[in-house]
């Protein structure tokens, strides 16, 4: 099925090299015909790594592999394929993952546990590791500092546009770069649209610090997005720090020296996560949901996700129907503290309902104009406390059903 | 929008009188034009009542009213309207509910708290109680023992067929009847397709016993069904027992004398719940999900609901794609104990995946034939314990988006 590019797509930015990273893409014929489907990146010696993975209890073999490899904290390469997720493939799947890592390690001259893996595509078919290992030497020979766009394109599955973000920051007066590429339709996403993201920096940072910053950043970015409430078996986010820029040594606890770096990393994660939502399967509108006045930030996030995952809210936005009653319903079903008679709902900055009923003299005109746009803002104030959260999602359209009702057959 | 009748519809059965119940329907012009939208039933003196309501934290005014009225355990009438849910309507909504109950109580000659109310329709518009109270005297004058079909039709909103079930049972040698009518698309359902169900029996049963039997029955029937994971603000299930049949007195704890009655009540609740799923918005297929081998029955039900609510599983069934990978994904995202390498998945009785990988020599042919039918059976064995549960849902189709993206506008 030919997919038209999401109307919410953003253009790929210019992607300068990240010191210490060489990468490339090629067609290994794992599933797709006539397009790149295999990516490899090699990292300078001393590169540290952090990772966050799916919470799904049936993870793919590459997720198992990465979780084990992450304990070492060191990375020399990552190998990513699109078209086959290597999930629910038993012992054969684990062997395919091991063979892939060993083949890459031999080329790079490192231990297999310094090679990270990610796969995305159909579930339940064993990854043809021989195709992957046969392609690796040629791919390795062609790695360069400048293949970012090719890599961003090669990891796509049902994605309609390639996704990359880059930022710079200063550490002790030296400029470092952070570049991320991603594919998928949500951290919470379809099996053929698993979320994979890879972020690369030339800063020199210990693995434990890297992991702490990544986990914090993910909580505010990827974990605040949802496309369809389904959690992939392969979601993977890896952050590699090559240490190629010779900035002053960062203390183990990070601290003030990393203020700019943290902000840039958070921006990269935030923008990458939103690119994924912008390419949500069938998405026509980007929806931002702000919840305030909750008893806690955690409670606010749960309420926001209940709204974001409600098929009725998502279809109403798709139909450009400013149906605030469905937002009230979604707040009420979240199971979090909420008082119908203190609840207020706004869309596009216009308060529609307040204190348990419609706002007197409510005029729908500006709200209807707002919901006809590409970006829809929903605000809910629970009127109970100071907990707040923001979550992003997309609308639920016919194209979602087209893509997911007919993909595999 | 004209809705075509669900292909999963069942014909309305013959509905004999239930002793002690007189009912009727009429057009009150609350929202719909040219069709009945108001139902009233009057019960013999001494009628007891039990009820189960939405868990949504933003319930409608009629739900508030019923919860308070239920404390008395006695009922003389129920008044139901379609087209306006009287939800999120503040003080005016509560007053509209009170005025409706008072008007019905005056006609019947009872206390307002012996009148039960249910409303279904749009959220956020105050119920025009004056239209309702103006229509009630004419409606009351025309009540009869035989208006069951008219009542089942008048409570419909986005329903495509009327829903009723009837059974008989013996209590101490006397035959009693249990008849239920329902509307909606799920206990967990759209705002315009709130689930309402009313069950009537001529047995003589104390309110506390009635409530215990209803709560038990709902856990195995309505609460094992889902259409789209959204919980209405108005879901209401009421059970009235008129006591018009003079059977031997039932002890307070029920016991063996009620064995046949319990089974008949459970059958009515089960069949009514499945009628609602059969009319799920846009449903083309009825999906039954059996989960076995869980650590507990509760855990099994959570896993089954995770599968039933997964948009990816539902769109795959709609597309007649026997995509067991998505079932594995939905098991894994449930957050319940599950071991990828002990998990087995079957469709239509054919095991597709076992012990963490595809069944050797798996032949998709019989499964493809099964999924092309109207009723699709999914079985998951977790291989961990003896917990089991069964849940019913429907597929997710374009019609769901048509209905919910354009209803109100």
Interface residues (C-beta under 8 A of the other chain):
Chain A: X55 X56 X57 X58 X59 X85 X87 X88 X89 X90 X91 X92 X93 X122 X123 X124 X125 X126 X190 X191 X228 X229 X230 X231 X232 X233 X309 X310 X311 X312 X315 X316 X318 X319 X320 X321 X323 X324 X325 X326 X328 X329 X330 X331 X332 X333 X334 X335 X336 X337 X338 X339 X340 X341 X343 X353 X355 X356 X357 X358 X396 X397 X398 X400 X401 X404 X405 X406 X407 X408 X409
Chain B: X55 X56 X57 X58 X59 X85 X87 X88 X89 X90 X91 X92 X93 X122 X123 X124 X125 X126 X190 X191 X228 X229 X230 X231 X232 X233 X309 X310 X311 X312 X315 X316 X318 X319 X320 X321 X323 X324 X325 X326 X328 X329 X330 X331 X332 X333 X334 X335 X336 X337 X338 X339 X340 X341 X343 X353 X355 X356 X357 X358 X396 X397 X398 X400 X401 X404 X405 X406 X407 X408 X409
